[in-house]
């Protein structure tokens, strides 16, 4: 194969890798919120679910929207993309540990550390600053603005995560909904889907 042929193949390989990246098309911004006790007010149920002292752990998995059961629980939620030019990669998030929580006008401000891997390599990430948003239209979301991470094989990236909640079971400390995640920088990835999360006290997640 000539050098010119190899050069011509590079754009095609890059396009093929990008075509395999994830998307955020499955995300629903503000789904209607349901509570296991239909008689319970959504805002009060949200307070019962989240108004607890840190630290606490939120275990999270990809889930089936109909049954709300975990699918491949050990893999967590994910985003797929490329690192550098054409290195395929997948970000998995299986849990987060909330270390600080304070009341805010529309819910709570929180700090959390993500338990994640990119292709079995754990990143070095700064603490993520986020919000539990409780809206007047009876919708609920857990949002993390862009925070810095570094992976040995990916480099420096900024990560964003958004979880819109469609059901809560306050007594069981369980909630479900739609997620979207992305990171951008030397590596780039997108992902979306349906999740199930459970709040537990500190311990193996």
C-alpha positions in Angstrom: 0.0 0.0 0.0 1.5 3.4 -1.0 2.0 6.3 1.4 -0.6 8.4 -0.4 -3.2 5.6 0.0 -2.5 5.4 3.7 -2.9 9.2 4.0 -6.2 9.0 2.1 -7.5 6.3 4.5 -7.0 8.4 7.6 -10.1 10.7 7.1 -12.2 7.6 6.4 -11.0 5.9 9.6 -11.7 9.0 11.6 -15.2 9.3 10.1 -15.9 5.6 10.9 -14.8 6.1 14.5 -17.0 9.1 14.9 -19.9 7.3 13.4 -19.6 4.8 16.2 -19.8 7.5 18.9 -22.8 7.7 21.2 -25.6 10.3 21.0 -27.9 12.1 23.4 -31.1 11.5 21.3 -32.6 9.2 24.0 -32.7 12.0 26.6 -36.0 13.5 27.8 -35.5 16.9 29.3 -38.5 17.1 31.7 -40.4 13.9 32.0 -43.5 13.9 34.2 -42.7 12.8 37.7 -44.5 9.9 39.4 -44.2 8.8 43.0 -44.9 5.3 44.3 -47.5 6.7 46.7 -49.8 8.5 44.3 -51.3 10.5 47.1 -47.9 12.0 48.1 -47.0 15.5 46.8 -44.0 15.4 44.4 -42.1 18.2 46.1 -42.5 16.6 49.5 -41.5 13.2 48.1 -38.4 14.7 46.5 -37.4 16.2 49.9 -37.9 12.8 51.6 -35.7 11.2 48.9 -32.8 13.7 48.9 -32.9 15.6 52.1 -30.3 13.5 54.0 -26.9 14.3 55.4 -23.8 13.5 53.4 -21.8 11.5 52.7 -24.0 9.1 50.8 -23.5 6.9 47.7 -25.8 6.8 44.6 -25.4 3.5 42.8 -26.5 3.8 39.2 -27.1 1.4 36.3 -28.5 1.3 32.8 -32.1 0.2 33.1 -35.1 -0.9 31.1 -37.7 1.9 30.9 -40.7 -0.5 31.1 -39.6 -2.6 34.1 -37.3 0.0 35.7 -34.9 -2.9 36.4 -31.1 -2.8 35.8 -29.6 -4.1 32.6 -25.9 -5.2 32.9 -25.8 -3.6 36.3 -22.1 -3.7 36.7 -21.4 -1.6 33.7 -23.3 1.5 34.9 -24.4 4.2 32.5 -22.1 5.0 29.6 -20.9 7.3 26.8 -19.0 6.2 23.8 -16.6 8.1 21.5 -13.0 8.5 20.5 -9.8 9.6 22.1 -7.1 11.4 20.2 -7.8 10.8 16.5 -9.4 7.3 16.2 -9.0 5.5 19.5 -12.5 4.1 20.3 -13.4 4.4 24.0 -16.3 4.0 26.4 -16.9 5.9 29.7 -18.8 3.9 32.4 -20.2 5.6 35.5 -21.4 3.1 38.2 -21.8 5.4 41.3 -21.2 8.8 42.8 -20.4 9.8 46.3 -22.1 13.0 47.6 -19.7 14.7 50.0 -21.5 18.0 50.5 -25.2 19.1 50.2 -26.8 22.4 51.0 -30.3 23.8 50.5 -30.8 26.1 47.4 -33.6 28.1 46.0 -34.7 25.4 43.6 -33.5 22.3 45.5 -30.0 21.5 46.7 -26.4 22.3 45.7 -24.2 19.2 45.9 -20.5 18.1 45.5 -19.9 14.6 44.4 -17.1 12.3 43.3 -17.8 10.0 40.3 -16.9 6.3 40.3 -16.0 5.8 36.6 -13.8 4.0 34.1 -12.8 4.5 30.5 -12.0 1.1 29.0 -11.1 -0.3 32.5 -8.9 2.7 33.4 -10.0 4.8 36.3 -9.7 8.5 35.7 -8.4 11.3 38.0 -11.3 13.7 38.4 -11.9 16.8 40.4 -15.0 16.9 42.6 -18.1 17.7 40.5 -20.3 20.6 41.5 -24.0 19.9 40.8 -27.6 20.6 41.6 -30.6 18.6 42.5 -33.2 20.8 40.7 -36.8 20.7 41.9 -39.0 22.7 39.5 -42.4 24.3 39.9 -43.9 22.2 37.2 -43.3 19.0 39.3 -40.2 17.8 37.4 -36.9 16.9 39.0 -33.4 16.6 37.8 -29.8 15.9 39.0 -27.3 18.0 37.0 -23.5 18.3 37.1 -21.8 21.1 35.2 -18.6 20.5 33.4 -15.8 19.2 35.6 -12.2 18.2 34.8 -10.9 14.7 34.4 -7.7 13.1 33.1 -7.2 9.6 31.8 -3.8 8.2 30.9 -5.0 7.1 27.5 -7.4 10.0 26.8 -5.8 13.1 28.3 -7.7 16.1 29.6 -11.4 16.3 29.2 -14.4 18.2 30.7 -17.3 16.0 31.7 -21.0 16.9 31.8 -23.9 14.7 33.3 -27.6 15.4 33.4 -30.2 13.0 34.9 -33.9 13.8 34.5 -36.0 11.9 37.0 -39.4 10.3 36.1 -40.1 8.2 39.1 -39.1 8.1 42.8 -39.6 5.7 45.6 -38.6 7.8 48.7 -38.9 5.0 51.2 -36.7 2.7 49.2 -34.3 5.6 48.2 -34.7 4.6 44.5 -35.2 6.9 41.5 -35.3 6.3 37.8 -35.2 8.4 34.6 -33.3 9.5 31.6 -29.6 10.4 31.4 -27.2 12.1 29.0 -23.4 12.3 29.5 -20.6 13.8 27.5 -16.9 14.6 27.7 -14.9 16.8 25.4 -11.3 17.7 25.1 -8.5 15.4 23.8 -11.2 12.7 23.9 -14.8 13.1 22.9 -17.8 11.0 23.8 -21.6 11.2 24.1 -24.2 8.9 25.7 -27.8 8.7 26.7 -30.4 6.2 27.9 -32.5 5.2 30.8 -31.2 4.7 34.4 -32.0 3.3 37.8 -30.3 4.7 40.9 -30.3 3.8 44.6 -29.1 5.9 47.5 -27.1 4.0 50.1 -24.8 4.8 53.0 -21.0 4.8 52.4 -19.6 1.5 51.5 -18.6 -0.6 48.4 -20.6 0.7 45.4 
